[in-house]
């Protein structure tokens, strides 16, 4: 008589359940990672993040298999996982949605709701592709960040008012700070440049007022993460 059998090693699930769950979890999470790669528009894309999506889905699947319907086991796992701390901040809010998606898929597969996991992955991925392709909720008027440095002794409250009226539809002072160890003052504006305005002329007129100190205009910051 055998000292143990396969059921002793796998608890309440079989080897077949484990193989099916992990394989399906890998396939669906890899598909989600591909969707993320194809729809990502920022500059913070990393291969390791996509790998993390795949790993997260598979790990959550295993956790759900371990938990099963055992409430005491579930509380034990929650306590164990609560000690985990992540030091890397999420650079783009959209990335959080992908993490939750892979976790939800992993939970569905781990509880053997295979059809739910497949339909959820396909449907939400289709929504993501549509939103990305047609630029849903994109602002028609894009703002730009303008940084202007000038000497500390220059009064800046109304210094650029005439230039802003000529070249912009909107200009708001966001922050005032010192740079270069306090040698200069840096002003940060949120501006909306007029459609027909000449940006080079705009910057040239600003340089006349700040004595040719550094000026930078960040364009497209609404569509990329900095």
SULDAMO-V183729 format. One record per pair of residues at least 12 apart in sequence whose ideal C-beta (glycine too) atoms are under 10 Angstrom apart, sorted by the first residue. I is the first residue (numbers start at 0). J is the second residue. Records with the same first field share a line. If there is no record, write none. Layout:
BEGIN
I->J  J
END
This chain:
BEGIN
9->64
10->64  65  67  69  72
11->64  65  67  68  69
12->64  65  67  109  111
16->64  109  111
17->60  61  64
19->108  111  113
20->57  60  61  63  64  105  108  109  110  111  113  116
21->56  57  60  61  64  108  109
22->57  108
23->56  57  60  104  107  108  113  116  117  120
24->53  55  56  57  58  59  60  61  63  101  104  105  107  108  109  116
25->53  54  56  57  60  108
26->53  56  108  117  120
27->53  56  57  60  100  101  104  105  107  108  113  116  117  119  120  121  124
28->49  50  51  52  53  54  55  56  57  59  60  97  100  101  102  104  105  108  116  120
29->49  50  52  53  56
30->53  104  117  120  121  124
31->49  52  53  56  97  100  101  104  120  123  124  127
32->46  48  49  50  51  52  53  56  97  101
33->49  124
34->52  97  100  120  123  124  125  127  128  131
35->48  49  52  93  94  96  97  100  101  124  127
36->48  49
37->124  127  128  131  132
38->93  97  124  127  128  129  130  131  132
39->91  93  94  97  131  224
40->91  93  131  134  222  223  224
41->90  91  93  94  222  223  224  225
42->90  91  223  224  225
43->89  90  91  94  223  224  225
44->90  91  94  224
45->87  90  94
47->87
48->87  89  90  91  94  97  98
49->97
51->87  94  97  98  101
52->94  97  98  100  101  102  104
53->101
54->101  105
55->97  98  99  100  101  102  104  105
56->98  100  101  102  103  104  105  106  107  108  109  116  120
57->101  105  108  109
58->101  102  105  109
59->101  102  103  104  105  106  107  108  109
60->101  102  104  105  106  107  108  109  110  116
61->105  108  109
62->76  79  80  102  105  106  109
63->76  105  106  107  108  109  110  111  112
64->108  109  110  111
65->109
66->106  109  110
67->109  110
68->110
90->224  225
91->223  224
92->224
93->127  130  131  224
94->224
96->123  127
97->123  127
100->119  120  123  124  127
101->120
103->115  116  119  120  123
104->116  117  119  120  123
107->119  120
108->120
134->222
137->221  222
138->221  222
140->168  169  191  194  221
141->191  192  218  219  220  221  222
142->169  171  188  189  190  191  192  217  218  220  221
143->167  188  189  190  191  192  198  216  217  218  219  220  221
144->173  187  188  189  190  215  216  217  218  220  221  225
145->159  163  167  170  172  173  186  187  188  189  190  192  201  202  205  214  215  216  217
146->173  174  176  178  185  186  187  188  213  214  215  216  217
147->159  183  184  185  186  187  188  202  205  206  208  209  212  213  214  215  216
148->176  177  178  179  182  183  184  185  186  209  210  212  213  214  215
149->183  184  185  186  205  208  209  210  212  213  214
150->182  183  184  209  210  212
151->177  181  182  183  184
152->184
153->183  184  208  209  210  212
155->172  175  184  186  208  209
156->172
158->186  205  208  209
159->172  186  188  190  204  205  208  209
161->204  208
162->200  201  202  203  204  205  207  208
163->188  190  192  201  204  205
165->193  196  200  201  204
166->190  192  193  195  196  197  198  200  201  202  204  205
167->188  189  190  191  192  193  196  201
168->190  191  192  193  194  196
169->188  189  190  191  192  193
170->188  189  190  191  192
171->187  188  189  190  191
172->186  187  188  189
173->186  187  188  189  190
174->186  187  188  189
175->187
178->212  213
179->213
183->209  212  213
184->209  212
185->212  213  215
186->209  214
187->215  217
188->216
189->220
190->216
192->216  218
198->216  218
201->214  216
202->214  215  216
END
